[in-house]
Each structure stands twice: as structure tokens, then as C-alpha cells.
Amino acid sequence: MNKTPLLEGLHVVDLASFIAGPAAATVLGDFGADVVKVEPPHVGDAYRSLSRIPPNPHVEGVNYPWQLDNRNKRSIALDLKSPGARPVLERLVRWADVLVTNFPPRTRAKLGLEYDVLASLNPRLIYADVTGFGEEGPDAHLPGFDVTAYWARSGLMDLTRQRDVPPAMNAFGSGDHSTAITLFAGIMTALYRREKTGQGARVTASLLAEGAWAASMWLQAVLVGAKPPRPIDRCHPPNALGNMYRTADDRWIVLVFANEDKQVPPFLKAIGHPEAAKNPRYADSPSRRRHAAEIVTLLDKTFATRSLTEWREVLDAAGLTFGIVQTLEECAQDPQLLANRVVVPIDDGSDDPHLTVDSPVRLEQEQKICPGPAPDLGEHTDSVLLDLGFDAAGIKDLRKAEAID
């Protein structure tokens, strides 16, 4: 394994706020890039306060979302609205290989952050832009969050609920983190293009496009004329063997049988109903579809007789495909996450370091850097400015002009 991080020496300027853009920059940092986080003075990125907004869990003294998506970055407190900040911004652009932003189009224009303007300063710049609803169209200017653009507008929120039950609020950041990986992939593709052409590029991603991609199997069906799928009634599903069942201790098991004709007989035997395999109503897939509600009734009664632990032993012994609906507490202790380094320790110098979620991109031959603490607001302002060529007097002038904190 290469001990020198793959992206060491790559310079990244993170102008984005909240989750998707900064998370993409974090993945670059995981592979060794030098990421400078640009934040408004005094208040910083609004993401710093997200953990205090319900329904997010609260942990006293631990800003866990900020740590997750801003580890290993350097923070500079720079007021992009101040005329005095322009020289700093221009030096950052000339220094950068990659610049990440999620400002709406009108804000970009107001601040002079459009791609054409910045590319004229650095033709090799990879300009990565993430939006809620895309760059074009009547809603390009609208602010978008993962709950509104990725989940709600894409159709995912309507599909991932039971019939006649209101849509549920998604886990915060789930759409953002998916979009971040797409933005990261676009950035790496653009860097590869730059190696071939010598020229920078503009990379775009949107929460809406990411949501459509996540829903794309059924969305594609609708595009070719299929009847739109509706939220499923668990008691009257289209497929009783692709359904959820409650155990005696109020836990849920998900059945997913890809090869029903092969799996149904051993399944029925394992759960104590071998006679059902001889029932003509359950003989083949078309018949099982017609009698899905009847099968659900049988399975509901059956699964309610034993605990999750007992059913897990039964189904595992039969070699059947199923899933357990885990709680987040169980997921945090899942041995598969630990064995595969999905969660890793934060290198913060403590005797008992906290764990954090690693980014999902990995190369067997490349070593990621250890997750370090996320920066305090403006923690690295002076050191970044010195790297950009400002001297002590210049930094003092910038503070006097209130361009920096």
C-alpha cells in the first residue's frame, strides 16, 4: 500500500455550505488533499449549528455533523461580500486545483464567483458546483435541501412509505451524502481530463438529479409507459415474499427472494409450514401474486410466534435471503462496519477517541489519512494567508478592512 496519500499536493478551496459540497471536499481530503474551508466571519458555515436543530440528536459539547463533513480541513474566515476580500479570493483561485461551491446562480453573479470569471484567473481550475434543482430551468434559483429536492421532488419520499400513511422525514443528510459522492466522482473525472488536455473544467451535480438516479429503476419504468407504482400496502403487497414481518419481540424482518421457485419450499419448511408448499395457490409465482394477502396473513401469524434472534437462526440455517431492520444503535456496533473500517477513530489525541464514519470510496492500494478534528472558525486564517503570499502587514490590512476575522 502506498504510504504517500494519493491526492497529497492537490489544493482544494471549499466555498460551499451545509452538506453536499463540503462532504465532497472531505472525500478529497480523506485521500490527502489540502482543503481550505472558506467561511463567513463571526458566524461561519451555517452547518456548524445543524446539530442543535430538532430532530437531530443532541450530544453536549460534540458537534458531530461538523466533524463528519469537515475533518482535516483548514478554516479561513473571509467575508466574500467585502471588496477587500477580492485579492484573497483571487489568490485562492490561482492556488487551487479544485474549487467547490453551492451558491445559487444569482449569488454567484453578485459575488463574482461564476465559472467563466474564475477560470480566467486559473484555466486549470476544476470548478465543482452543486445545486438543489440544477443549473437550468424555472427553479434553478430555488434553494434546495436533500429533504425537498432529493427526497420529496424525486418521488422517493412518496414511494418509501406505506399506503395511506403520511410521508416520513428522511434521515438528515442522506441525499446530500449521496450527491457528494457524485460530485467527488465528477471532480476526479475532470482531474483525469485535465491530465489529458491540460485544461480545467466545470463539474455540476444536483440533489434532484441524484434523487432521480436513486429512483431511476421505477422512474425509468414510468418513462416507458408503465403504470406509476404507488405506496405499498404491507398487508396487500404485490409480492408477499418481498415484504416486512414483525417478530414476537416487536422487531422487523425483510424477506427478499430473488429465486422464489427454488427458495419457497425450504423457506416454508424452515418456518414450520411444509404443507403449504403443496398448496396449489402457492405453487408458482403468478399464483403467489394472486394470493399475496393470504400469504401475508399466514406469515404474520408465523413470525409473531418467535423472537428476532430465533428467526435469525432459523433463516440463516436454511440459507435464505433476509434482512434485519436494525436501529442506529445496532448499526453503530455492527461488526461488519468495524471489520471493514466503515467507522474509524478520529485522531484527536485522546486516550479513547471517538469513532466517525469514513467516506465509502476506497482503493486497496492507497492509504487514506486518519480523520483529524474539524477546524474552529477561522482557525487557520493567518497560516492560509501566509501560504498565499500575504505578509504580516498585508494580513493586518485585511483585518483593518474587515475582509477577514
C-alpha positions as CSV (number, residue, x, y, z in Angstrom):
1,M,0.0,0.0,0.0
2,N,1.3,3.5,-0.9
3,K,2.1,5.4,2.2
4,T,2.0,8.8,0.5
5,P,-1.6,9.9,0.2
6,L,-2.9,9.7,-3.4
7,L,-4.0,13.4,-3.5
8,E,-1.2,14.9,-1.5
9,G,-0.4,18.2,-3.1
10,L,-3.9,18.8,-4.5
11,H,-5.2,22.1,-3.4
12,V,-9.0,22.4,-2.7
13,V,-11.0,25.6,-1.9
14,D,-14.3,24.8,-0.2
15,L,-16.7,27.7,-0.6
16,A,-19.8,25.6,-0.1
17,S,-22.1,25.5,2.9
18,F,-24.1,22.8,4.6
19,I,-23.5,19.2,3.4
20,A,-23.2,18.0,-0.2
21,G,-20.4,20.3,-1.4
22,P,-18.4,20.3,1.8
23,A,-18.7,16.5,2.0
24,A,-17.3,16.1,-1.5
25,A,-14.3,18.2,-0.4
26,T,-14.0,16.0,2.7
27,V,-13.6,12.9,0.5
28,L,-10.8,14.7,-1.4
29,G,-9.2,15.4,2.0
30,D,-9.6,11.8,3.0
31,F,-7.1,11.0,0.2
32,G,-4.7,13.7,1.3
33,A,-5.8,16.9,-0.5
34,D,-5.2,20.2,1.3
35,V,-8.7,21.6,1.8
36,V,-9.2,25.2,2.8
37,K,-12.7,25.9,4.1
38,V,-13.8,29.5,3.5
39,E,-16.4,30.7,6.0
40,P,-18.1,34.0,6.8
41,P,-16.5,35.7,9.7
42,H,-18.2,35.6,13.1
43,V,-21.0,33.1,12.1
44,G,-19.2,30.6,10.0
45,D,-20.9,28.0,7.8
46,A,-24.5,27.5,9.0
47,Y,-23.8,23.8,9.1
48,R,-22.0,24.4,12.4
49,S,-25.4,24.9,14.1
50,L,-27.3,22.0,12.5
51,S,-26.8,19.6,15.4
52,R,-28.9,21.9,17.6
53,I,-31.9,21.7,15.2
54,P,-34.5,19.0,16.1
55,P,-35.0,16.2,15.3
56,N,-31.2,15.8,15.2
57,P,-29.8,14.1,18.2
58,H,-28.0,16.3,20.7
59,V,-24.7,15.5,22.3
60,E,-23.4,18.1,24.8
61,G,-20.1,19.5,23.6
62,V,-19.8,17.5,20.4
63,N,-20.6,19.0,17.0
64,Y,-20.8,15.6,15.3
65,P,-22.1,16.7,11.9
66,W,-19.4,19.4,11.6
67,Q,-16.8,16.8,12.5
68,L,-18.1,14.3,10.0
69,D,-18.0,16.6,6.9
70,N,-15.2,19.0,7.7
71,R,-12.5,16.8,9.2
72,N,-8.9,17.6,8.2
73,K,-9.7,21.0,6.7
74,R,-8.2,24.4,7.3
75,S,-10.7,27.2,8.1
76,I,-10.3,30.8,6.9
77,A,-12.8,33.4,8.0
78,L,-13.2,35.5,4.8
79,D,-16.1,37.9,4.1
80,L,-16.7,37.4,0.4
81,K,-19.1,40.4,0.4
82,S,-16.2,42.7,1.3
83,P,-14.4,44.4,-1.5
84,G,-11.2,43.9,0.4
85,A,-11.7,40.1,0.2
86,R,-11.3,40.0,-3.6
87,P,-7.5,39.8,-3.6
88,V,-7.6,36.9,-1.2
89,L,-10.2,35.1,-3.2
90,E,-8.2,35.6,-6.4
91,R,-5.1,34.2,-4.8
92,L,-7.1,31.2,-3.5
93,V,-8.4,30.6,-7.0
94,R,-4.9,30.7,-8.6
95,W,-3.6,28.4,-5.8
96,A,-6.5,25.9,-6.2
97,D,-6.7,22.8,-8.3
98,V,-10.4,22.4,-7.3
99,L,-13.0,24.9,-6.1
100,V,-16.3,23.7,-4.6
101,T,-19.3,25.9,-4.4
102,N,-23.1,25.7,-3.9
103,F,-24.0,29.3,-4.1
104,P,-27.3,29.9,-6.1
105,P,-26.7,31.4,-9.6
106,R,-27.7,35.0,-8.5
107,T,-25.4,34.9,-5.5
108,R,-22.5,33.6,-7.6
109,A,-23.0,36.5,-10.0
110,K,-23.3,39.1,-7.2
111,L,-20.0,37.8,-5.6
112,G,-18.2,37.4,-8.9
113,L,-17.9,33.6,-8.5
114,E,-19.1,32.4,-11.9
115,Y,-17.1,29.8,-13.6
116,D,-16.0,32.0,-16.5
117,V,-14.7,34.7,-14.2
118,L,-12.7,32.3,-12.0
119,A,-11.5,30.2,-14.9
120,S,-9.9,33.3,-16.5
121,L,-7.8,33.5,-13.4
122,N,-6.8,29.8,-13.5
123,P,-7.5,27.9,-16.7
124,R,-6.6,24.6,-15.0
125,L,-9.2,25.1,-12.3
126,I,-11.8,22.3,-11.6
127,Y,-14.9,24.2,-10.6
128,A,-17.3,21.9,-8.9
129,D,-20.8,23.2,-8.4
130,V,-23.7,21.5,-6.6
131,T,-27.3,22.9,-6.7
132,G,-30.7,21.8,-5.5
133,F,-32.5,21.7,-8.8
134,G,-29.9,22.0,-11.5
135,E,-28.4,24.9,-13.4
136,E,-31.2,25.5,-15.9
137,G,-35.0,25.7,-15.8
138,P,-37.5,27.8,-13.9
139,D,-36.5,26.5,-10.5
140,A,-32.7,26.8,-10.9
141,H,-32.7,29.7,-8.5
142,L,-34.6,28.0,-5.7
143,P,-32.7,26.9,-2.5
144,G,-32.8,23.1,-2.2
145,F,-32.1,20.7,0.7
146,D,-32.0,17.0,0.5
147,V,-35.4,16.6,2.0
148,T,-37.0,19.0,-0.5
149,A,-35.0,18.2,-3.7
150,Y,-33.6,14.7,-3.3
151,W,-36.4,13.1,-1.4
152,A,-39.6,15.0,-2.0
153,R,-39.4,16.1,-5.6
154,S,-37.8,13.0,-7.0
155,G,-40.7,10.8,-5.9
156,L,-38.6,8.8,-3.3
157,M,-40.5,10.2,-0.4
158,D,-43.8,9.1,-1.8
159,L,-42.5,5.6,-2.7
160,T,-40.8,4.9,0.6
161,R,-43.9,4.8,2.8
162,Q,-46.9,2.6,3.3
163,R,-50.1,3.3,1.6
164,D,-52.4,5.7,3.5
165,V,-49.6,6.7,5.8
166,P,-48.1,10.2,5.6
167,P,-44.6,10.6,4.2
168,A,-41.8,10.3,6.8
169,M,-39.0,12.7,7.3
170,N,-35.8,11.2,6.0
171,A,-32.5,10.9,7.9
172,F,-30.9,14.3,7.5
173,G,-28.1,14.4,5.0
174,S,-28.8,11.1,3.3
175,G,-29.4,12.7,-0.1
176,D,-26.6,15.2,0.4
177,H,-24.0,12.5,1.1
178,S,-25.1,10.5,-2.0
179,T,-24.8,13.7,-4.0
180,A,-21.3,14.4,-2.5
181,I,-20.0,11.1,-3.9
182,T,-21.3,12.0,-7.3
183,L,-19.7,15.4,-7.1
184,F,-16.4,13.7,-6.0
185,A,-16.6,11.4,-9.0
186,G,-17.1,14.3,-11.3
187,I,-14.2,16.1,-9.8
188,M,-11.9,13.1,-10.2
189,T,-13.1,12.7,-13.8
190,A,-12.3,16.3,-14.5
191,L,-8.9,15.9,-13.0
192,Y,-8.3,13.0,-15.3
193,R,-9.5,15.1,-18.2
194,R,-7.0,17.8,-17.1
195,E,-4.2,15.3,-17.2
196,K,-5.1,14.6,-20.9
197,T,-5.9,18.1,-22.1
198,G,-4.2,20.5,-19.6
199,Q,-7.5,22.4,-19.2
200,G,-9.8,22.7,-16.2
201,A,-13.5,22.1,-16.4
202,R,-16.8,22.8,-14.7
203,V,-18.4,19.9,-12.8
204,T,-22.1,20.0,-11.8
205,A,-24.3,17.9,-9.6
206,S,-27.8,18.4,-8.1
207,L,-29.8,16.9,-5.4
208,L,-32.7,16.5,-7.8
209,A,-30.6,14.6,-10.3
210,E,-29.2,12.4,-7.6
211,G,-32.7,11.7,-6.3
212,A,-33.9,10.8,-9.8
213,W,-30.9,8.5,-10.2
214,A,-31.7,6.8,-6.9
215,A,-35.3,6.3,-8.0
216,S,-34.3,5.5,-11.6
217,M,-35.3,1.9,-11.9
218,W,-39.0,2.7,-11.3
219,L,-38.7,6.2,-12.8
220,Q,-37.4,4.5,-16.0
221,A,-40.4,2.2,-16.0
222,V,-42.7,5.3,-15.9
223,L,-40.7,6.9,-18.7
224,V,-41.5,3.9,-21.0
225,G,-45.2,3.9,-20.1
226,A,-45.6,1.7,-17.1
227,K,-48.2,2.4,-14.5
228,P,-46.7,4.6,-11.8
229,P,-46.0,2.5,-8.7
230,R,-47.9,3.6,-5.7
231,P,-47.0,3.3,-2.0
232,I,-47.4,-0.4,-1.0
233,D,-49.9,-1.7,1.5
234,R,-47.9,-4.2,3.5
235,C,-51.0,-6.4,4.2
236,H,-51.9,-6.5,0.4
237,P,-48.5,-6.3,-1.3
238,P,-47.8,-7.2,-4.9
239,N,-45.3,-9.7,-3.6
240,A,-45.6,-11.3,-0.1
241,L,-42.0,-12.6,-0.4
242,G,-40.6,-9.1,-0.8
243,N,-42.2,-7.8,2.4
244,M,-41.7,-7.0,6.1
245,Y,-42.8,-9.1,9.0
246,R,-42.9,-8.4,12.7
247,T,-41.4,-10.8,15.2
248,A,-42.7,-11.7,18.7
249,D,-40.3,-9.1,20.3
250,D,-41.5,-6.3,18.0
251,R,-38.7,-6.4,15.6
252,W,-38.9,-6.5,11.8
253,I,-37.5,-8.9,9.2
254,V,-37.4,-8.1,5.5
255,L,-37.7,-11.1,3.1
256,V,-36.2,-10.8,-0.4
257,F,-36.4,-13.9,-2.5
258,A,-34.9,-13.4,-6.0
259,N,-35.4,-17.1,-7.0
260,E,-38.8,-17.9,-5.5
261,D,-39.3,-21.3,-7.1
262,K,-36.1,-22.6,-5.5
263,Q,-36.3,-20.7,-2.2
264,V,-40.0,-21.1,-1.3
265,P,-40.0,-24.9,-0.4
266,P,-37.1,-24.7,2.0
267,F,-38.5,-21.4,3.4
268,L,-41.9,-23.0,4.2
269,K,-40.2,-26.0,5.7
270,A,-37.9,-23.8,7.8
271,I,-40.8,-21.7,9.3
272,G,-42.8,-24.9,10.1
273,H,-45.3,-24.9,7.2
274,P,-44.0,-27.6,4.8
275,E,-47.6,-28.4,3.9
276,A,-48.0,-25.0,2.3
277,A,-45.5,-26.0,-0.4
278,K,-48.1,-28.4,-1.7
279,N,-50.9,-25.9,-1.8
280,P,-51.7,-25.1,-5.4
281,R,-52.3,-21.4,-4.5
282,Y,-48.6,-21.1,-3.6
283,A,-47.3,-23.4,-6.4
284,D,-45.8,-20.7,-8.7
285,S,-45.0,-17.0,-8.8
286,P,-48.3,-15.9,-10.6
287,S,-50.4,-17.8,-8.1
288,R,-48.4,-16.5,-5.2
289,R,-49.0,-12.9,-6.5
290,R,-52.8,-13.5,-6.7
291,H,-52.9,-14.8,-3.2
292,A,-50.3,-12.4,-1.7
293,A,-52.7,-11.1,1.0
294,E,-53.4,-14.7,2.1
295,I,-49.7,-15.4,2.3
296,V,-49.1,-12.3,4.4
297,T,-51.7,-13.4,6.9
298,L,-50.0,-16.8,7.2
299,L,-46.6,-15.2,7.6
300,D,-47.7,-12.5,10.0
301,K,-49.1,-15.2,12.4
302,T,-46.0,-17.3,11.9
303,F,-43.3,-14.6,12.5
304,A,-45.3,-13.4,15.6
305,T,-44.5,-16.7,17.4
306,R,-40.7,-16.3,17.8
307,S,-38.2,-13.6,18.6
308,L,-35.8,-12.0,16.2
309,T,-32.9,-14.0,17.5
310,E,-34.8,-17.2,17.0
311,W,-35.9,-16.4,13.5
312,R,-32.4,-15.3,12.5
313,E,-31.1,-18.7,13.5
314,V,-33.8,-20.4,11.5
315,L,-33.5,-18.4,8.3
316,D,-29.7,-18.5,8.4
317,A,-29.7,-22.2,8.8
318,A,-31.9,-22.5,5.8
319,G,-29.6,-20.3,3.7
320,L,-32.4,-17.8,2.9
321,T,-32.0,-14.2,2.0
322,F,-33.4,-11.8,4.5
323,G,-32.6,-8.6,6.3
324,I,-33.0,-7.3,9.8
325,V,-34.3,-3.7,10.3
326,Q,-31.6,-2.5,12.6
327,T,-31.6,0.5,14.8
328,L,-28.9,3.1,14.5
329,E,-27.5,1.9,17.9
330,E,-27.2,-1.6,16.4
331,C,-25.7,-0.3,13.2
332,A,-23.1,1.7,15.2
333,Q,-22.0,-1.6,16.8
334,D,-22.3,-3.8,13.7
335,P,-19.2,-6.0,13.5
336,Q,-19.3,-5.6,9.7
337,L,-18.8,-1.9,9.9
338,L,-15.9,-2.3,12.3
339,A,-14.3,-5.2,10.3
340,N,-14.5,-3.2,7.0
341,R,-13.4,0.2,8.5
342,V,-16.7,1.8,7.7
343,V,-16.3,3.5,11.1
344,V,-12.8,4.7,12.1
345,P,-11.2,6.5,15.0
346,I,-10.7,10.3,15.0
347,D,-7.0,11.1,15.5
348,D,-7.6,13.8,18.1
349,G,-5.0,12.8,20.7
350,S,-7.5,11.5,23.2
351,D,-7.0,8.2,25.1
352,D,-10.4,6.9,24.0
353,P,-11.0,8.5,20.6
354,H,-14.5,8.9,19.1
355,L,-15.4,7.0,16.0
356,T,-16.5,8.6,12.8
357,V,-18.0,7.4,9.5
358,D,-15.4,7.0,6.8
359,S,-16.2,8.0,3.2
360,P,-17.2,5.0,1.2
361,V,-14.7,5.4,-1.6
362,R,-11.5,3.3,-1.2
363,L,-8.7,1.9,-3.2
364,E,-6.9,-1.2,-1.9
365,Q,-3.5,0.1,-3.0
366,E,-4.0,3.6,-1.5
367,Q,-4.0,4.6,2.2
368,K,-6.4,7.3,3.4
369,I,-5.2,9.8,6.0
370,C,-6.5,9.4,9.6
371,P,-9.6,11.6,10.3
372,G,-8.5,14.6,12.3
373,P,-10.5,17.2,14.1
374,A,-12.7,19.6,12.1
375,P,-11.4,23.2,12.4
376,D,-12.7,26.0,14.6
377,L,-14.0,29.0,12.7
378,G,-11.0,31.0,11.2
379,E,-8.5,28.7,13.0
380,H,-6.1,28.8,10.0
381,T,-6.8,32.2,8.6
382,D,-3.3,33.5,9.1
383,S,-1.5,30.4,8.0
384,V,-3.5,30.1,4.8
385,L,-2.9,33.8,4.0
386,L,0.9,33.3,4.5
387,D,0.7,30.3,2.2
388,L,-0.9,32.6,-0.4
389,G,1.9,35.1,-0.2
390,F,0.5,37.7,2.2
391,D,2.9,39.1,4.7
392,A,2.1,40.3,8.2
393,A,1.4,43.8,7.1
394,G,-0.9,42.6,4.4
395,I,-2.8,40.4,6.8
396,K,-3.1,43.4,9.2
397,D,-4.6,45.5,6.4
398,L,-7.1,42.8,5.6
399,R,-8.3,42.8,9.2
400,K,-8.5,46.5,9.2
401,A,-10.7,46.4,6.1
402,E,-12.8,43.7,7.8
403,A,-12.2,41.3,5.0
404,I,-11.0,38.7,7.4
405,D,-11.8,37.9,11.1
